[in-house]
Amino acid sequence: MDKNTDKRGRVAAAGRWGLCLALILIAGCGTPKVEREPKMAALAAKVNTIETVQLEEQSKSQPLTIGQATERLAAVVVEPNQAGPAIQLTLDEVRAAALANNLDLKVQMIDPAIAQQSLDIERAKFESTFFASARYARSDLIEGGATTSRRYEAGVSTPLQTGGEIVAGVPLTESGGIAQAAASVSVVQSL
């Protein structure tokens, strides 16, 4: 008898939610159309219109045909490169310029930072990590009613340099109104 009453209550609750949803949808469909202000209507008309542009009027220089542009480009390509003016340099200036533009030296300057980054990555493998978990379970009983259980756990895990791991945690279990908690520490060492 309890199951039938429980099912009827669920069906009635679902019916109420469905009725509320239907009323909201029907009320939303009957809203009147909002009239735009004259300024907004004029702005919308202006935005929705695409004006044509004459590119010749916008150009800052005289437009060229494809043939004219090709001739100009060919003339520039065919011209021999002009040598730059001669510059007087001292031996110290040449050495300084060579060192300033030496890519191998620039790479060597960055290598310590790369090595430090690799070292930091390797050290991070041995940092402790915190963990937490939660679990909830509900079981219906044959005679009616239900039982629930909850399990929570928090802890820390630390990798060892020998390849092992130390895990310390505090699990908490609550089932049927009875709570249990215990601290645990475990050491795992692979052979």
C-alpha positions in Angstrom: 0.0 0.0 0.0 2.9 2.3 0.7 4.4 1.8 -2.8 1.1 2.7 -4.5 0.7 5.9 -2.3 4.4 6.8 -3.1 3.8 6.3 -6.8 0.6 8.4 -6.8 2.5 11.2 -4.9 5.3 11.1 -7.6 2.8 11.2 -10.4 0.9 14.1 -8.8 4.2 16.0 -8.3 5.2 15.4 -11.9 1.8 16.5 -13.1 2.1 19.8 -11.1 5.5 20.5 -12.6 4.2 19.7 -16.1 1.2 22.1 -15.5 3.6 24.9 -14.3 5.8 24.4 -17.3 2.9 24.5 -19.7 1.5 27.7 -18.1 5.0 29.4 -18.4 5.2 28.4 -22.1 1.7 29.6 -22.9 2.3 32.9 -21.1 5.5 33.4 -23.1 3.8 32.9 -26.4 1.2 35.6 -25.9 3.5 38.6 -25.3 2.6 41.7 -27.5 5.1 43.0 -30.1 7.2 45.8 -28.8 7.2 48.9 -31.0 10.6 50.4 -31.8 11.4 54.0 -31.1 11.7 56.1 -34.3 15.5 56.6 -33.7 16.0 52.8 -33.4 13.9 52.1 -36.5 16.0 54.6 -38.5 19.2 53.1 -37.2 18.0 49.6 -38.0 17.1 50.6 -41.6 20.6 52.2 -42.0 22.4 49.2 -40.6 20.5 46.8 -42.9 21.4 48.8 -46.0 24.6 48.1 -47.8 26.0 51.1 -49.6 28.1 50.7 -52.8 31.6 52.2 -52.9 33.5 53.4 -56.0 37.0 52.2 -55.4 38.5 54.7 -58.0 37.1 57.6 -55.8 38.7 56.1 -52.7 42.1 55.5 -54.2 45.0 57.8 -53.1 47.0 57.1 -56.3 46.1 56.7 -59.9 44.8 53.1 -60.5 47.0 50.9 -62.7 46.0 48.2 -65.1 47.5 44.7 -64.7 49.8 45.3 -67.7 51.1 48.5 -66.2 51.7 47.0 -62.8 53.5 44.0 -64.4 55.8 46.3 -66.3 56.7 48.3 -63.2 57.4 45.1 -61.2 59.6 43.7 -64.0 61.6 46.9 -64.2 62.3 46.8 -60.5 63.3 43.1 -60.6 65.6 43.5 -63.6 67.5 46.4 -62.1 70.8 45.3 -60.6 71.1 45.7 -56.8 73.0 48.8 -55.8 75.9 48.3 -53.4 75.6 50.0 -50.1 78.0 52.8 -49.1 81.4 51.7 -47.7 81.6 51.9 -43.9 84.9 52.1 -42.0 85.0 49.7 -39.0 87.6 49.0 -36.4 88.5 45.4 -35.5 86.7 45.9 -32.1 83.5 47.0 -33.8 83.6 43.9 -36.1 84.1 41.6 -33.1 81.3 43.2 -31.2 78.9 42.9 -34.2 79.9 39.3 -34.7 79.3 38.5 -31.1 76.0 40.4 -31.0 74.7 38.5 -34.1 76.1 35.0 -33.2 73.0 32.7 -32.8 75.1 30.0 -31.1 76.0 32.4 -28.3 72.3 33.4 -27.9 71.3 29.7 -27.7 74.0 29.1 -25.0 72.6 31.9 -23.0 69.1 30.3 -23.0 70.4 26.7 -22.3 70.7 27.3 -18.5 67.1 28.3 -18.3 66.1 25.2 -20.3 68.2 23.0 -18.0 66.5 24.6 -14.9 63.1 24.0 -16.4 64.0 20.3 -16.9 65.3 20.1 -13.3 62.1 21.6 -12.0 60.0 19.1 -14.0 62.0 16.2 -12.5 61.7 17.6 -9.0 57.9 18.0 -9.4 57.6 14.2 -9.8 58.4 13.9 -6.1 56.0 16.5 -4.8 53.1 15.5 -2.6 49.6 15.5 -4.0 46.4 15.9 -2.1 43.4 13.8 -3.0 39.8 13.7 -1.9 36.8 11.5 -2.9 33.1 11.3 -2.0 30.6 8.5 -2.7 26.8 8.3 -2.0 24.7 5.2 -2.4 21.0 4.6 -1.8 19.4 1.1 -1.8 15.7 0.4 -1.8 14.7 -2.4 0.6 12.2 -5.1 -0.3 10.0 -4.4 2.7 9.9 -0.7 1.9 12.0 2.2 2.8 15.6 2.7 1.9 19.1 2.8 3.3 21.8 5.3 2.4 25.5 5.3 2.8 28.1 7.9 2.4 31.9 7.6 2.1 34.4 10.5 2.2 38.2 10.3 2.1 40.9 12.9 2.0 44.6 12.4 2.1 48.1 13.0 0.8 50.3 10.9 -1.5 54.1 11.4 -1.6 56.2 9.6 -4.2 59.6 8.3 -3.0 62.9 8.5 -4.8 63.2 4.7 -4.5 60.1 4.3 -6.7 57.7 3.7 -3.9 54.9 5.8 -2.5 53.6 6.8 0.9 49.9 7.4 1.2 48.2 8.9 4.3 44.4 9.3 4.4 41.4 9.6 6.6 38.4 7.7 5.3 34.9 8.5 6.9 32.0 6.1 6.3 28.4 6.8 7.4 25.8 4.1 6.9 22.4 3.7 8.7 23.2 6.4 11.2 26.5 4.9 12.2 29.7 6.8 11.3 33.2 5.3 11.2 36.5 7.1 10.8 40.1 5.9 10.9 43.4 7.3 9.8 45.5 5.2 7.5 49.1 5.3 6.4 50.5 2.9 3.8 53.9 2.5 2.2 54.1 0.9 -1.2 57.6 -0.2 -2.5 57.9 -2.0 -5.8 60.7 -4.6 -6.0 
